Amino acid sequence: MNVKKGMIVRAIAGRDKGNFFVVKDIDSKYAYIVNGKSRKYDTPKKKSLKHLRITNTVIDMDGITDKKLRRILNEYSQNNTTDEGGSNFV
């Protein structure tokens, strides 16, 4: 499965390990991820694709705000505390 804009991912390496993010943009080796709290929509984090676990969930990025991102990711993390359904992108 390929990483797409709006996809919810989980960091599996680095200081943000275990946290959920949304992919704002992608290029050949990196994803630019946001969560609305530590990584605002205007300043995404550049993260290697091999350090992300992708999920099957994609959100609509039209009109998204940091507040909406926090709410969506909070609800998602409460409902998906395990790694079910995700696969490691390598």
Secondary structure, 3 states (H helix, E strand, C coil): CCCCCCEEEEECCCCCCCCEEEEEEECCCEEEEECCCCCCCCCCEEEEHHHEEEEEEECCCCCCCHHHHHHHHHHHHHHCCCCCCCEECC
